């Protein structure tokens, strides 16, 4: 059940770091709460000295990029959470924003997700994005299109990775850790 796909990396203590834990079993987490959490992280890391953002345009770009990427990751984690917590762990280090969002998923979904994630990384993100938009237009009921991940890859140049581990205390589930890395400034 364990394994890594893509460019998986966790934040270290080399720079500013924040961790937030949602307990969906204790109270329902709504999607609008996901955007509030994403915006908090984006604004916080835009203002810490390690980000090196001086120009207002750079700051706006960073806040928009981090806010979008984090919102997508948190929404996915909340939407597909199969028990346990949703943990968001983020930091800025070496000119890069690094985030890992962790949640338990149903163990039976692991093989299908491995295939889907590998397809996202193996194909051309812009082409896959257009293909998925067309598929979604033809089938509005589709709920697992990967549009968020494809947008992160094509529009935000995020580097994505996934790690599957056994879920602590729940042999029927897996712990999915999704990481995204973004350049803080354009080179």
Backbone as CSV, one residue per row, in Angstrom:
resi,resn,N_x,N_y,N_z,CA_x,CA_y,CA_z,C_x,C_y,C_z
1,UNK,0.817,-1.188,0.000,0.000,0.000,0.000,0.865,1.258,0.000
2,UNK,2.129,1.136,0.379,2.956,2.336,0.444,3.662,2.571,-0.891
3,UNK,4.131,3.785,-1.092,4.837,4.141,-2.312,4.723,5.619,-2.604
4,UNK,5.599,6.075,-3.515,5.650,7.495,-3.882,5.483,7.633,-5.384
5,UNK,4.731,8.654,-5.792,4.551,9.001,-7.202,4.894,10.478,-7.346
6,UNK,5.676,10.818,-8.346,5.999,12.221,-8.617,7.109,12.753,-7.740
7,UNK,7.111,14.072,-7.577,8.164,14.771,-6.832,7.704,15.018,-5.394
8,UNK,7.751,13.978,-4.594,7.269,14.096,-3.216,8.374,14.675,-2.326
9,UNK,8.001,15.700,-1.566,8.929,16.310,-0.595,8.115,16.979,0.492
10,UNK,8.547,16.820,1.730,7.866,17.457,2.859,8.628,18.703,3.278
11,UNK,7.924,19.678,3.870,8.613,20.867,4.378,9.566,20.470,5.505
12,UNK,10.639,21.221,5.632,11.569,21.006,6.735,11.487,22.209,7.666
13,UNK,12.304,22.198,8.677,12.346,23.334,9.595,13.374,24.370,9.156
14,UNK,13.766,24.349,7.887,14.776,25.277,7.382,14.243,26.695,7.230
15,UNK,12.954,26.863,7.244,12.351,28.186,7.106,11.040,28.221,7.875
16,UNK,10.280,29.306,7.722,8.987,29.394,8.409,8.089,28.223,8.022
17,UNK,7.353,27.723,8.998,6.508,26.544,8.767,5.253,26.658,9.628
18,UNK,4.110,26.245,9.052,2.834,26.254,9.767,2.139,24.923,9.496
19,UNK,1.531,24.366,10.555,0.741,23.145,10.428,-0.651,23.414,10.981
20,UNK,-1.663,22.972,10.231,-3.056,23.126,10.645,-3.720,21.763,10.521
21,UNK,-4.516,21.399,11.527,-5.192,20.104,11.527,-6.695,20.327,11.585
22,UNK,-7.412,19.722,10.626,-8.868,19.676,10.661,-9.275,18.316,11.224
23,UNK,-10.326,18.312,12.003,-10.888,17.082,12.545,-12.293,16.904,11.978
24,UNK,-12.401,16.421,10.727,-13.722,16.345,10.090,-14.718,15.466,10.830
25,UNK,-14.248,14.480,11.592,-15.161,13.627,12.347,-15.827,14.362,13.497
26,UNK,-15.162,15.396,14.000,-15.687,16.144,15.138,-16.669,17.230,14.706
27,UNK,-16.502,17.742,13.503,-17.423,18.748,12.970,-17.312,18.716,11.452
28,UNK,-18.390,19.015,10.757,-18.327,18.987,9.295,-17.491,20.159,8.762
29,UNK,-16.519,19.835,7.929,-15.715,20.872,7.284,-16.376,21.182,5.954
30,UNK,-16.707,22.439,5.763,-17.371,22.860,4.533,-16.339,23.404,3.552
31,UNK,-16.675,23.388,2.278,-15.736,23.811,1.259,-15.311,25.261,1.431
32,UNK,-16.208,26.158,1.901,-15.797,27.552,2.065,-14.755,27.696,3.169
33,UNK,-14.735,26.762,4.103,-13.693,26.775,5.127,-12.340,26.407,4.521
34,UNK,-12.351,25.636,3.474,-11.102,25.271,2.802,-10.445,26.516,2.210
35,UNK,-11.225,27.366,1.580,-10.652,28.568,0.979,-10.152,29.536,2.042
36,UNK,-10.814,29.593,3.186,-10.346,30.462,4.267,-8.988,29.987,4.764
37,UNK,-8.840,28.677,4.947,-7.550,28.124,5.376,-6.475,28.378,4.326
38,UNK,-6.806,28.167,3.057,-5.841,28.391,1.976,-5.408,29.853,1.937
39,UNK,-6.359,30.757,2.074,-6.034,32.190,2.063,-5.148,32.567,3.253
40,UNK,-5.412,31.966,4.421,-4.572,32.241,5.592,-3.122,31.867,5.296
41,UNK,-2.902,30.654,4.796,-1.538,30.211,4.496,-0.887,31.133,3.466
42,UNK,-1.612,31.470,2.410,-1.060,32.316,1.345,-0.650,33.679,1.888
43,UNK,-1.523,34.306,2.666,-1.218,35.625,3.233,-0.079,35.551,4.246
44,UNK,-0.097,34.535,5.075,0.953,34.385,6.085,2.323,34.259,5.418
45,UNK,2.424,33.335,4.470,3.736,33.104,3.863,4.158,34.235,2.930
46,UNK,3.223,35.012,2.434,3.579,36.184,1.622,4.245,37.242,2.493
47,UNK,3.909,37.260,3.773,4.412,38.299,4.666,5.656,37.915,5.459
48,UNK,6.037,36.649,5.480,7.239,36.277,6.230,8.475,36.629,5.417
49,UNK,9.523,37.010,6.100,10.744,37.457,5.436,11.366,36.433,4.503
50,UNK,11.199,35.146,4.799,11.818,34.105,3.974,11.277,34.082,2.557
51,UNK,10.082,34.631,2.356,9.516,34.619,1.009,10.262,35.581,0.090
52,UNK,10.840,36.622,0.659,11.609,37.576,-0.141,10.774,38.398,-1.102
53,UNK,9.482,38.456,-0.891,8.604,39.207,-1.791,8.644,40.680,-1.416
54,UNK,9.090,41.500,-2.356,9.206,42.933,-2.105,8.175,43.706,-2.917
55,UNK,8.075,43.369,-4.176,7.158,44.065,-5.083,5.720,43.603,-4.837
56,UNK,4.781,44.539,-4.911,3.368,44.207,-4.687,2.850,43.211,-5.730
57,UNK,3.316,43.335,-6.973,2.875,42.403,-8.018,3.339,40.977,-7.704
58,UNK,4.562,40.833,-7.198,5.068,39.507,-6.808,4.227,38.929,-5.674
59,UNK,3.908,39.785,-4.720,3.112,39.345,-3.575,1.740,38.874,-4.036
60,UNK,1.087,39.648,-4.913,-0.237,39.268,-5.427,-0.173,37.943,-6.174
61,UNK,0.859,37.774,-7.011,1.006,36.517,-7.751,1.188,35.333,-6.797
62,UNK,2.028,35.536,-5.784,2.277,34.476,-4.803,1.001,34.117,-4.059
63,UNK,0.284,35.116,-3.556,-0.946,34.871,-2.801,-1.973,34.164,-3.684
64,UNK,-2.106,34.598,-4.919,-3.054,33.953,-5.833,-2.677,32.516,-6.139
65,UNK,-1.397,32.275,-6.415,-0.940,30.918,-6.744,-1.066,29.979,-5.559
66,UNK,-0.546,30.402,-4.412,-0.600,29.556,-3.224,-2.046,29.350,-2.793
67,UNK,-2.853,30.402,-2.841,-4.258,30.276,-2.459,-4.989,29.265,-3.326
68,UNK,-4.775,29.319,-4.645,-5.449,28.381,-5.544,-5.002,26.946,-5.272
69,UNK,-3.682,26.736,-5.263,-3.142,25.387,-5.103,-3.581,24.789,-3.768
70,UNK,-3.433,25.544,-2.712,-3.827,25.029,-1.394,-5.327,24.768,-1.309
71,UNK,-6.129,25.645,-1.847,-7.571,25.431,-1.826,-7.930,24.116,-2.515
72,UNK,-7.345,23.861,-3.668,-7.612,22.604,-4.388,-7.185,21.395,-3.556
73,UNK,-5.998,21.456,-2.963,-5.507,20.322,-2.181,-6.366,20.075,-0.949
74,UNK,-6.733,21.158,-0.258,-7.544,21.013,0.960,-8.941,20.515,0.607
75,UNK,-9.545,21.067,-0.444,-10.876,20.594,-0.858,-10.855,19.109,-1.184
76,UNK,-9.828,18.655,-1.931,-9.732,17.229,-2.260,-9.610,16.392,-0.994
77,UNK,-8.773,16.830,-0.059,-8.573,16.067,1.172,-9.857,15.974,1.978
78,UNK,-10.587,17.078,2.085,-11.843,17.084,2.842,-12.900,16.242,2.113
79,UNK,-12.975,16.409,0.810,-13.991,15.710,0.011,-13.818,14.187,0.072
80,UNK,-12.564,13.730,0.035,-12.308,12.292,-0.037,-11.814,11.699,1.280
81,UNK,-11.916,12.452,2.359,-11.460,11.984,3.671,-12.315,10.801,4.126
82,UNK,-11.650,9.717,4.524,-12.364,8.509,4.964,-12.069,8.233,6.438
83,UNK,-12.053,9.285,7.223,-11.778,9.138,8.647,-10.475,9.815,9.024
84,UNK,-10.263,9.963,10.312,-9.036,10.593,10.778,-9.055,12.098,10.574
85,UNK,-7.891,12.664,10.414,-7.746,14.113,10.300,-7.303,14.508,8.900
86,UNK,-7.420,15.804,8.621,-6.815,16.413,7.435,-5.741,17.344,7.969
87,UNK,-4.494,17.094,7.571,-3.361,17.870,8.077,-2.744,18.658,6.923
88,UNK,-2.550,19.954,7.157,-1.894,20.828,6.182,-0.587,21.278,6.815
89,UNK,0.521,20.959,6.174,1.854,21.296,6.687,2.578,22.047,5.575
90,UNK,2.920,23.312,5.816,3.491,24.148,4.756,4.675,24.944,5.270
91,UNK,5.579,25.254,4.353,6.725,26.074,4.691,7.307,26.737,3.462
92,UNK,8.157,27.724,3.700,8.917,28.377,2.639,10.391,28.146,2.944
93,UNK,11.097,27.607,1.969,12.519,27.349,2.141,13.206,27.335,0.785
94,UNK,14.391,27.889,0.748,15.205,27.895,-0.473,14.423,28.397,-1.689
95,UNK,13.640,29.475,-1.514,12.914,30.067,-2.629,11.722,29.282,-3.120
96,UNK,11.238,28.368,-2.292,10.163,27.485,-2.712,9.107,27.366,-1.605
97,UNK,7.834,27.394,-1.998,6.736,27.100,-1.086,6.477,25.605,-1.194
98,UNK,6.480,24.910,-0.057,6.287,23.460,-0.026,5.116,23.165,0.901
99,UNK,4.161,22.370,0.429,3.016,22.001,1.259,2.725,20.516,1.099
100,UNK,2.318,19.903,2.199,1.818,18.529,2.188,0.449,18.546,2.856
101,UNK,-0.535,17.998,2.159,-1.878,17.852,2.721,-2.128,16.347,2.845
102,UNK,-2.442,15.914,4.078,-2.605,14.486,4.368,-4.031,14.178,4.781
103,UNK,-4.522,13.047,4.316,-5.845,12.566,4.724,-5.939,11.076,4.479
104,UNK,-6.831,10.431,5.232,-7.073,9.018,5.004,-8.048,8.848,3.847
105,UNK,-7.776,7.825,3.042,-8.671,7.460,1.944,-9.017,5.981,2.087
106,UNK,-10.056,5.559,1.420,-10.420,4.149,1.412,-9.294,3.374,0.725
107,UNK,-8.819,2.326,1.375,-7.711,1.546,0.846,-7.949,1.003,-0.554
108,UNK,-9.189,0.668,-0.871,-9.521,0.120,-2.191,-9.300,1.132,-3.313
109,UNK,-9.181,2.421,-2.981,-8.997,3.464,-4.000,-7.537,3.657,-4.400
110,UNK,-6.606,3.065,-3.665,-5.186,3.339,-3.876,-4.728,2.988,-5.290
111,UNK,-5.040,1.800,-5.779,-4.555,1.391,-7.102,-5.063,2.320,-8.206
112,UNK,-6.330,2.688,-8.142,-6.889,3.605,-9.137,-6.234,4.977,-9.072
113,UNK,-5.954,5.451,-7.869,-5.293,6.759,-7.723,-3.864,6.718,-8.249
114,UNK,-3.172,5.631,-8.004,-1.794,5.498,-8.539,-1.796,5.672,-10.058
115,UNK,-2.736,5.021,-10.719,-2.841,5.108,-12.181,-3.177,6.541,-12.593
116,UNK,-4.168,7.143,-11.933,-4.594,8.507,-12.273,-3.456,9.502,-12.077
117,UNK,-2.743,9.418,-10.951,-1.651,10.355,-10.679,-0.517,10.174,-11.676
118,UNK,-0.194,8.931,-12.014,0.857,8.681,-13.002,0.467,9.267,-14.362
119,UNK,-0.796,9.134,-14.756,-1.269,9.716,-16.016,-1.124,11.233,-16.009
120,UNK,-1.439,11.863,-14.872,-1.325,13.321,-14.770,0.106,13.773,-14.994
121,UNK,1.050,13.013,-14.462,2.458,13.411,-14.543,3.116,13.001,-15.858
122,UNK,2.602,11.945,-16.486,3.221,11.445,-17.717,2.797,12.214,-18.966
123,UNK,1.615,12.795,-18.937,1.101,13.487,-20.114,1.468,14.961,-20.117
124,UNK,1.113,15.635,-21.203,1.288,17.082,-21.290,0.135,17.741,-20.539
125,UNK,0.437,18.494,-19.462,-0.641,19.047,-18.639,-1.633,19.916,-19.410
126,UNK,-1.153,20.737,-20.334,-2.057,21.622,-21.086,-3.001,20.807,-21.973
127,UNK,-2.465,19.775,-22.644,-3.310,18.933,-23.493,-4.321,18.147,-22.667
128,UNK,-3.849,17.568,-21.549,-4.752,16.812,-20.679,-5.836,17.711,-20.097
129,UNK,-5.478,18.951,-19.772,-6.449,19.894,-19.222,-7.573,20.139,-20.224
130,UNK,-7.222,20.404,-21.465,-8.246,20.640,-22.494,-9.108,19.392,-22.705
131,UNK,-8.468,18.233,-22.718,-9.192,16.980,-22.886,-10.196,16.778,-21.745
132,UNK,-9.758,17.047,-20.512,-10.639,16.857,-19.355,-11.765,17.888,-19.320
133,UNK,-11.492,19.102,-19.764,-12.544,20.126,-19.824,-13.631,19.659,-20.797
134,UNK,-13.221,19.125,-21.928,-14.186,18.620,-22.909,-14.968,17.437,-22.345
135,UNK,-14.274,16.521,-21.639,-14.957,15.376,-21.034,-15.971,15.841,-19.985
136,UNK,-15.589,16.829,-19.192,-16.504,17.355,-18.176,-17.722,18.023,-18.812
137,UNK,-17.518,18.708,-19.933,-18.636,19.352,-20.624,-19.612,18.294,-21.134
138,UNK,-19.072,17.167,-21.582,-19.917,16.095,-22.088,-20.590,15.311,-20.957
139,UNK,-19.971,15.303,-19.773,-20.502,14.551,-18.642,-20.412,15.393,-17.371
140,UNK,-21.398,16.257,-17.114,-21.359,17.155,-15.957,-21.352,16.441,-14.604
141,UNK,-21.717,15.168,-14.575,-21.747,14.404,-13.319,-20.362,13.899,-12.922
142,UNK,-19.369,14.048,-13.771,-18.018,13.565,-13.503,-17.447,14.304,-12.296
143,UNK,-16.968,13.550,-11.299,-16.474,14.185,-10.070,-14.986,13.952,-9.825
144,UNK,-14.345,13.125,-10.618,-12.931,12.825,-10.386,-12.117,13.094,-11.645
145,UNK,-12.254,14.274,-12.198,-11.628,14.588,-13.477,-10.159,14.958,-13.362
146,UNK,-9.725,15.418,-12.204,-8.335,15.854,-12.056,-8.079,17.260,-12.565
147,UNK,-9.149,18.026,-12.832,-8.963,19.385,-13.359,-8.124,20.263,-12.434
148,UNK,-8.323,20.133,-11.135,-7.549,20.935,-10.191,-6.063,20.639,-10.286
149,UNK,-5.703,19.357,-10.302,-4.291,18.983,-10.421,-3.713,19.440,-11.757
150,UNK,-4.486,19.275,-12.829,-3.997,19.690,-14.150,-3.806,21.202,-14.225
151,UNK,-4.694,21.957,-13.608,-4.542,23.410,-13.571,-3.291,23.782,-12.777
152,UNK,-3.060,23.093,-11.661,-1.840,23.355,-10.880,-0.595,23.114,-11.718
153,UNK,-0.598,22.021,-12.473,0.565,21.673,-13.294,0.747,22.630,-14.467
154,UNK,-0.342,22.945,-15.172,-0.199,23.738,-16.396,-0.143,25.238,-16.137
155,UNK,-1.006,25.754,-15.282,-1.093,27.199,-15.087,-0.170,27.724,-13.993
156,UNK,0.060,26.907,-12.960,0.851,27.374,-11.816,2.236,26.740,-11.741
157,UNK,2.522,25.833,-12.670,3.825,25.161,-12.736,4.189,24.486,-11.416
158,UNK,3.184,23.971,-10.732,3.416,23.258,-9.477,4.089,21.925,-9.768
159,UNK,4.932,21.527,-8.867,5.512,20.186,-8.915,4.769,19.364,-7.873
160,UNK,4.152,18.292,-8.327,3.270,17.501,-7.476,3.864,16.141,-7.171
161,UNK,3.487,15.616,-6.015,3.885,14.269,-5.632,2.874,13.700,-4.650
162,UNK,2.826,12.385,-4.590,1.889,11.702,-3.699,2.607,10.567,-2.998
163,UNK,2.244,10.377,-1.751,2.809,9.275,-0.966,1.658,8.520,-0.320
164,UNK,1.706,7.201,-0.433,0.704,6.330,0.175,1.360,5.565,1.314
165,UNK,0.754,5.636,2.487,1.217,4.900,3.658,0.025,4.187,4.284
166,UNK,0.282,3.165,5.106,-0.827,2.575,5.860,-1.429,3.628,6.798
167,UNK,-2.733,3.625,6.955,-3.397,4.570,7.861,-3.219,4.077,9.293
168,UNK,-2.754,4.956,10.168,-2.566,4.536,11.558,-3.890,4.110,12.196
169,UNK,-3.908,2.894,12.719,-5.080,2.416,13.437,-6.275,2.057,12.577
170,UNK,-6.121,2.056,11.239,-7.250,1.714,10.382,-6.752,0.904,9.174
171,UNK,-6.758,-0.411,9.284,-6.207,-1.252,8.212,-6.993,-1.198,6.899
172,UNK,-8.229,-0.682,6.926,-9.033,-0.587,5.705,-8.734,0.670,4.903
173,UNK,-8.006,1.605,5.506,-7.710,2.879,4.855,-6.227,3.005,4.548
174,UNK,-5.918,4.000,3.727,-4.533,4.381,3.440,-4.386,5.854,3.796
175,UNK,-3.188,6.246,4.158,-2.894,7.654,4.408,-2.300,8.222,3.125
176,UNK,-3.001,9.166,2.518,-2.537,9.817,1.292,-1.940,11.161,1.668
177,UNK,-0.699,11.370,1.252,-0.033,12.660,1.456,0.228,13.246,0.077
178,UNK,-0.338,14.416,-0.172,-0.182,15.094,-1.461,0.696,16.309,-1.246
179,UNK,1.745,16.421,-2.041,2.639,17.567,-1.913,2.599,18.415,-3.185
180,UNK,2.729,19.706,-2.975,2.857,20.659,-4.088,3.998,21.593,-3.744
181,UNK,4.791,21.911,-4.762,5.902,22.847,-4.594,5.780,23.934,-5.652
182,UNK,5.931,25.192,-5.205,5.832,26.341,-6.096,7.034,27.242,-5.885
183,UNK,7.574,27.779,-6.954,8.618,28.805,-6.818,7.990,30.028,-6.171
184,UNK,8.709,30.632,-5.231,8.194,31.828,-4.579,8.239,33.006,-5.534
185,UNK,9.321,33.123,-6.278,9.478,34.206,-7.259,9.781,33.591,-8.616
186,UNK,9.410,34.292,-9.649,9.780,33.823,-10.988,11.282,34.013,-11.151
187,UNK,11.952,33.015,-11.743,13.405,33.114,-11.926,13.791,34.203,-12.885
